[in-house]
Amino acid sequence: MDEFKPLFVGRAVRVLSAPRGEFRGRTLLPESVAAAATSALRQLACDGGEFDRAVFEAAVEGIRR
């Protein structure tokens, strides 16, 4: 996995969720995408504390798409 992919995904989600300029105050991230990303991240947090790189990479890739 590209080590910077999670950082890129995080920044993209942040920019689309809280854009600046003429789009300020609106979200450009569809609600379904935000809900899916939130669900994937919550699932990672509930996996009993065991870090599974494959599951993490799948979650990041799903959010990226």
C-alpha positions, -999 to +999 in steps of 0.1 A: +000+000+000+012+034-008+021+049+026+006+083+017-028+070+005-045+073+040-032+109+043-046+117+008-079+101+016-082+120+049-074+153+033-099+147+004-127+138+028-119+169+049-118+192+018-151+178+004-168+179+038-158+215+046-149+233+014-136+269+014-143+299-009-176+301-027-186+266-015-181+275+022-210+263+044-219+234+020-207+199+018-195+184-015-193+149-001-225+129-008-241+117+024-239+081+012-202+083+008-197+100+042-219+073+058-199+045+042-166+060+053-178+065+088-191+029+090-157+015+077-138+035+102-161+025+131-157-011+121-119-008+123-123+007+158-145-022+170-122-050+159-110-057+194-078-037+193-061-060+168-046-041+138-051-059+106-033-042+078-054-059+050-086-047+066-072-012+070-060-011+034-094-023+022-112+004+042-089+031+029-093+019-007-131+018-003-132+054+010-108+065-018-131+051-045 
